[in-house]
Amino acid sequence: MDPDDILYFESDRLVREIKIFDVNGHLVHNSVPGSKKFEINIQSLTQSVYFYQLKTEDNEILKGRVIVL
């Protein structure tokens, strides 16, 4: 597998859930890593901008953006 097909996350807090949305707001990935460090295979995502929401162990929501080339 190509390393470019992997999205790496690392947090100082346990991540309970991650959701990734496309530019139209459609959910394209949802998982429950249950750890502070994890990987997501993004090979199936087309070139675009995606938005993620991480939910931490203390229910804080962290948001960000990923550009897939």
C-alpha positions in Angstrom: 0.0 0.0 0.0 1.2 3.5 -0.9 2.0 5.6 2.2 0.1 8.5 0.5 -3.1 6.4 0.8 -2.9 6.6 4.6 -4.0 9.4 6.8 -2.2 9.5 10.2 -3.7 11.0 13.3 -2.0 11.5 16.7 -3.7 13.3 19.7 -2.8 13.9 23.3 -6.2 12.6 24.2 -8.0 9.3 23.4 -10.1 9.7 20.2 -13.5 8.0 20.6 -14.8 8.7 17.0 -13.8 10.2 13.7 -16.0 11.3 10.9 -14.8 12.5 7.5 -17.2 14.5 5.2 -16.8 15.5 1.6 -17.4 19.1 0.4 -21.1 18.4 0.0 -21.4 17.4 3.7 -21.8 13.7 2.9 -20.3 11.3 5.4 -17.5 9.3 3.6 -15.9 7.7 6.7 -16.8 6.9 10.3 -14.8 4.9 12.7 -14.2 4.4 16.4 -10.4 4.2 16.9 -10.4 4.2 20.7 -6.8 5.3 20.8 -4.5 8.4 20.7 -2.7 7.3 17.5 -4.3 5.7 14.5 -4.4 5.5 10.7 -7.2 5.7 8.1 -6.9 4.2 4.6 -8.0 7.0 2.2 -7.3 5.1 -1.0 -11.0 5.1 -2.0 -11.3 8.9 -1.7 -11.1 11.0 -4.9 -9.0 14.1 -5.2 -10.9 16.8 -3.2 -11.1 18.6 0.1 -12.5 16.7 3.0 -13.4 17.8 6.5 -13.0 15.8 9.7 -14.5 15.8 13.2 -12.7 14.0 16.0 -14.6 13.4 19.2 -12.2 13.0 22.2 -12.7 11.0 25.4 -14.0 14.1 27.2 -16.5 14.8 24.3 -14.6 17.7 22.8 -15.0 18.0 19.1 -11.9 18.9 17.1 -12.4 19.9 13.4 -10.0 20.1 10.5 -9.5 19.8 6.8 -7.7 17.3 4.6 -6.7 17.8 1.0 -6.5 14.5 -1.0 -4.3 14.8 -4.1 
